[in-house]
Amino acid sequence: MPNVESNPATSRRIEELRKEVASAGASTVSAVSAVLDDFWRGVEAEGTPLIESIERVDEEPAEGGETGEGAYLVTFLYRDGSAERRNVVVCSHALGWSFRRNQMERLPGTDVWFRTYRLPAGLRTAYWLSPDDSLEYLLDMEDSAERMSTWRQDPFARHTFFFPRDEEIPGDEDYHCSMLEMPGAPAPIWSARKPSVPAGRVEEYHVSSRILENERRVSVYTPPGYDHENGPYHLLLLFDGFAYLRVIPTPAILDNLHAAGKLPPFVALLVDNVDRNRELPCYPPFADFLAEELLPWARERYRISADPAQVVVGGSSYGGLAAAYAGFRHPEVFGNVLSQSGAFWWRPESDASRPLRTDPRTNPEPHEWLIHQYVASERLPLQFYLDVGTVEHGFKDPSMLVANRHMRDVLQAKGYPCAYAEYRGGHDYPCWEITLPEGLLALTGAGSSARDIRGR
């Protein structure tokens, strides 16, 4: 990737502004102010970042490896005329995590800070702007919240992401960030509520566990027309239940796919976690709770299939790792694993905030621990859907992208049916909203089978 000093990506809009400012500066200060005010009015009306077509095929590729028609010039902007401002940094999976390289440049004599990149069409990912950034490597600080305290939403962003606070968690807060959506980014075609499609029902419970000695919220979706006398129904179990209910509209997705004849009717268990960082990364008691307590609890209340081939366990990030572990530990219960950006880089006993700093002399367990377990075991009666974003590189070692490719290779070498997809995006719920229905269709959709998804 190009560095700040020799960045070959040049925005035509910024160069035009540079010339206008220079011309106005030859007359009066008020003329310069008028040029800048007009520029910012246009930015506010258009939204940011600025996206410009590339007029020729350049020698330098986009950050995502594309050139010419497959890439655009993308210019991030920040408005600040203060003399005290030390720096402004663009933070995003798509740009890597070199904060020094991703510093903006200030257009001399103006309040315009900017940074231009070549980025591929179809990309969707979160980003932040960080004024007066410390420039420290993200994992070199003990407190990640302190490290990110200067990260801000882009006030002119045309797309944003909102994660609502969970009222059951004391002190939880709404979360906002800016989203980059490039031309050609896919739309979530299965998410919108349609008046012609009947809606299923969602009921909320609190389920106690003897194994874990705690209690958690579980939201249960039943499809339109659910009848306990019919069935049994397919089962979908997803971790981070609040997110898959309030951020990703899983009930609407299931309603739409079923109404279109793409999926059989599903009952879905949307499971929340009491301690996510403990329960989801390959924690045997949690997997046992799912198989030995939660599913029997659900089957007492709902007509759910006991056939593992009709049960899907899934999630994102640590949830994707947990899904693959649940299938590994209890293949007699879970026959299908749906992993979205699974955190397969994980190893036991590692400090999750500083995985690169763990001393191998005191922690002999390898990274990609679960992948090693699949290598060493006999093939189990499981099939998989894995996806990951093409810009999920950065401070993990190995990165999400590398670890998911490794997991795919191991599964296919062992003979597992495994559908695999790479999307142009980051570690973001708006991306997983789009790939969730693709995973369901690959595993259990109309016409799908183990043979259909093998090696895709």
N, C-alpha and C positions, 0 to 999 in steps of 0.2 A: 504494500500500500504506500502511496506517496506520503512524504512527510510535509510538515508545515512549510518548511523553507523552499521546497522544490515541487510543490503541488502543481501538476500540469493541468488540472481541471480549472477552467476559467469561465465564469458566468458572464454572458453577454450583457445581462441586466446590470451587473455590478460595474462592468467596464464602461457602459453608457453613463451610469451615475458618476463614475470617476471623472469622465470628461465634462459632464454638466457642472459638477462642483468646481472643477478647475476653471471652467469658463466663467461661472458666476463669481468665483473668488477674485477675478480680475476687475470686477465692478465694486460690489459692496457686500458686507456681511449679511445684510438683510436678503440679498439675492440668493446667497448660499442657503440661508434658513428656508426660503421659499422653495428651493429645489428639494431640500430634505423633507419638508412637510409634504410636498406633493408625492415624493417617493413613498413615504410611510403611509399616506392615505391609500395609495395603490396597493401596498402590501396588506394593509388591514382589510381592504375589500377583497383581495384575491386569496389571502391566507398563505401560510408558510408550511414547509419550506418552498422556495421558488423551484419550479420544475421546468427545465428547458430541453427541447430536443437537441440532439447532437447532429450538426449539419454534415459532418463527414465521419468516416470510420477512422478513429484515432489509433495511434499505435498503442497507447496505454489502455488496458482493459478497465472495466468497471470494478468496483470493490467486489462484486459478485461474479466477476469473470466475463462479463458481457461487453461487447463493443457495438458501435453503430446503432442499428434500429432496436437492438435489445437493451440499450442503456440510455440514460438521461443524465443531464447535469442537474444536480440537486444542491441548492444553496440554502443553508441554515442562516438565520438572521437573529440579531439581538440588538435592541435599541438602548444605548446608554452613552450619554455625553460627558459623564464625570471624568475628571482627570485622575481620580484615585483608583479607578478600576484597573486591577492588575491583569486579569485575563478573563476569558469566557471560553468554556469547553463544551463541545457537543458530546453527549454520552449516549451510546446505543450499541446493542449487539452487532448491528450491521457495520459498524465502523471499527470494531475491535475495542480494546480497553486501554489503549495507550493515550493517556490524557494529555501528555505533552504534545503528541502528534496531532491531536484533535482540537488544539487551541484555535480559536477564531483569530482573524486579522481585523484590525480596526482601519477603516478607510480614513486616511489622514484628514484632519480638519472637520470630521463629521461625528455623528453619534451612531454610525452604522458599523456593527461588528458582523463579520460574515465568514463562512467556510463552505467551499464548494467541493463536491465529490461526484464521481461517476458511479451511479448505482443502477442495478438491473431493473428492467420492467417487471411488474408483477410482485414486487417486494412489499411486505407489510411488517412493520415492527415498531416497537415503542422507542421513544427517545426523550432526552431531557437536556436542558441548558444549564450549565453550572458556572455562574459568575464567581470570580475570586476562588477558583478551585484550588485545592491543596496540591494537585498534580501527583499525589501519592498513589502508588499501586493499590488497587481496591482491597487486596488481602493483607496489606502491610499495616493495617489499623485494626486494633482489637474490636472496635465498635463500628460495625458497618453502617449503622444509622447515623453516627457522627460523621463518617466519611461522606455520606450522601446528603448531609444537611444543607448543602448549597445547591443541590439539584432542584431545578424549577421546571414547571410547565412552560411551554412556549406560548406566550400570550396571544400570538397570531395564528396558532396552529389551526388548520382547517379540519383536522380529525383529532379526537381525544378518546381516551379510554377511562371508564369509571368503574371502580369496584366498590360497592356499597359496604358500609360498616355492618358487622354482624352484631345485632343488639344483644345476643346472648353472651358476647365476650366483653367483659368489663374494660372500658377504656379504648375499645376498638374505634377506629376512625375511617371515614371515607378515604378512598385512594384515587388519585387522578394522575394521569400522565398524558403526554402528547403521543400521537401515532403518525408515523409516516406511511402513507398508502400510495404506492406508485401506480402509474397507468398500467392497466392489465391485472391489477391485484384481484383475485377471485372474490366474488360476493358470497355471503352465507345464504345460499339459495333455499336451504331447508329450515331456516330459523323463524321466519315470519309467520305470525298467526294469520290464518286464512278463514274468512267467514264460512266458507263452504266445508271446512274440515272440522269435525267434532273434536272437542278437547277432552283429554283424559283428566283424571283426578289426582291430586296430590294430598296425602295425609302426613302429618308430622307426629313422630313418636320420640320418646326418650327410652333408650334400651340400656339396661344394666348388664355388666359383664362380671361373672365370677372369676374368670381367668385374669382379666386386667384390673379387677377391683375398681372399676369406674363406670361412668354412665355417659352416653353420647346421644346426640340428636341423629335420627335417621328419618329422612323424608322418603315416602313410598309413593311412587307413581303407578297408577293402574290405567290401562288404555281405555278409550271410549268403548262402552258396551261391555266392560268387564263383568263377567259372571262367574262366581265361584263354582258353579256346577259345570262350567265348560273348562276347556284347557286339557292338560296343564299348559301354562304360559311360559314362554321364554323369559329368562332373567338377565338383567343388566345390573351389575353392581359397580358403582363409581365412587372413588374416594374424593375428598374435598367436596362433599355434597353441597355445601352452601354455594360454592362457585359454580357447580354444574346445575344449579337451580336458578340462581340470581344473576349470574354473569353469562354463562352458556345456557341457553334456553332448552335444556335437554327434553322436557316434556313436549314442547312444540315440535322439536326435531323428530321425536318418536311418533307423534301424531301425524306429521306430514309424510314421513316415510311409509308408515303403515297405510295411510289413506291412498298413497300412490301405488300400493301393491309391491313396494320394494322390500318391506320387512314383515315378518310375522308379528303378531301382537306381543309386546313385552310388558312385564312388570319390572320396574327399576327401583333399586335401593340406592339412595344418594346418602352416603355415609360420611359424617363429620368425624374429625379427629380431636381427641383430648390433648394429645401432645404430638403434633405432626412430625417433628424432627426425630422423635423416638419411635413412633409406631410404624411409619411408612418405610423407612429404610431396612427392609429384610429383618423384621422383628418377629421371631417365632410366636410369641404369645398373641400378637395381633392377628397373624394369619390363622392361628388356631381358634381365636375368637370368631373370626369370620365363618370358618367351616363348622365349628362345633357348637356355637351359640347363636350367631346372628342368623344364619340360613335356617336352622331349625325353628327359631323364633318366627321368621318370615313365613315359613311353610305352614305353621300352625294357623296363620291368619290369611294367607293368600294361596291360590292354586298355582304353585310354581313348579316347573319341571325339576325332577331329580336327575335328569340325564345331563352329565357334564357337557355334552356337545351342544346343549341348549342354554348354557350358562356362560356369560361374558363377564370378566372382571377387568376393570380398566381405570385409568387415571392419567394424570400429566405430571411430569417432572418426577419428584419422589413418588407420586401416585402411580406413574408408569412402572417404576422400579418395583413398587409394592405389588402391582398386579402380576408382574412376571414372577415374583417370589411366591405369591399366593398360589399360582399355577404350579410352580415347582414343588412346593411343600404339600399341596393338596390337589393333585391332578384328578383324584376321584370325585372332586367337587367342581372344580373350575376347568372347563375344557377349552376355553377361548380367552386369550390375553390381548387386550387392546392398550397399547402403550403410546402415549403422546409425549414426545421429547423425554423419554425415560432417562432417569439419572443413573445410567449404567456405569458411570465413572466411579461410583461410590465404593468405599471399602469399610469394613467394620472398625469401630473404635476411633475413626478419624474425626478430627474436629471439623465439623461441617463448614465452618466459616473460614478455615485455613487449610484446605486439603493439600496444598503444596508444601506446607511447612511441617507435616508429620514426619518424624524421624523414623526411617525404615528399621533402624536398629531396635527401637522400642515398639514398633508396630509392624510385625513381619507380614501382615495380611496385605495382599496386593490390591491395587486399584482394580476396578471392574470385577469385584469379588463374585457377584452373581453370575457373570459370564463364565468365570472359571468353574462354578458349580455345574453349569450346563455342559461344559466341555467334559467334565469328569464323570457325569452320570449317564445312565442309559437313556435312550430317547423315551420320552413320556408321551401319553396320548393328549397332546396339546397342539393347538394351532394359534398363530400369532398375526397381529397387525402392529407394525411399528412405524412411526413417523418422526421426523425431526426437521428443524429449520436449517436451511443452508448457511445462515449467518450465526448459528449457535456455536461460535468459537470464542475463545477468550481465556478467562482466568482459571477454568477447571483443567485438570491434567489427568487423563485426557479430556478433551472437550466433549460436550454433548454430541456434537456431530460425529466425531471420531468414535466415541464409545457406542453410539447407535449403529454405525456401520459395522463395527466389530461384532456387536450382538447379532446383527442380521447375518453376517458371514458364518458365525458359529452355528446359528440355528439351521441355516440352509445346509451347511456341511454335515450336520447331524441328521438331516433328513426331515426336519420339522417343516410343515406347511407354514410359510411366512410371507405375508404381503408386506411390502416395504415402500415408503414414500418419503421423498424429501420435498418440502414446500419452501418457497422463497419467503422466508420470514424468520422471526426470532422466537424467543421463549415467552410467548404471549398468548393470553386467552383468546383474543380475536382470531388468531391463527388456528387454535385448537377447536374453536367453534366451527370452523369450516371443515377440518379434517375428522372430527368426531363422526359425522354421518358416513364419511368414506370408510372409516374403520369398521363401523357396524355393517355396512354393505359388503365389505370384503370378507367378513367373518360369517355373517348369518343372513345376508341379503338374498333376495330371490335369485335362484340359480347358482349361488355360491357353494363351494365345497372345498374340501382339503385340496383336491387336485387343482381346482380353479385358482387358488391363491398361491400355490407352491412357486417360489422363486420369482414372484412378481416384484 
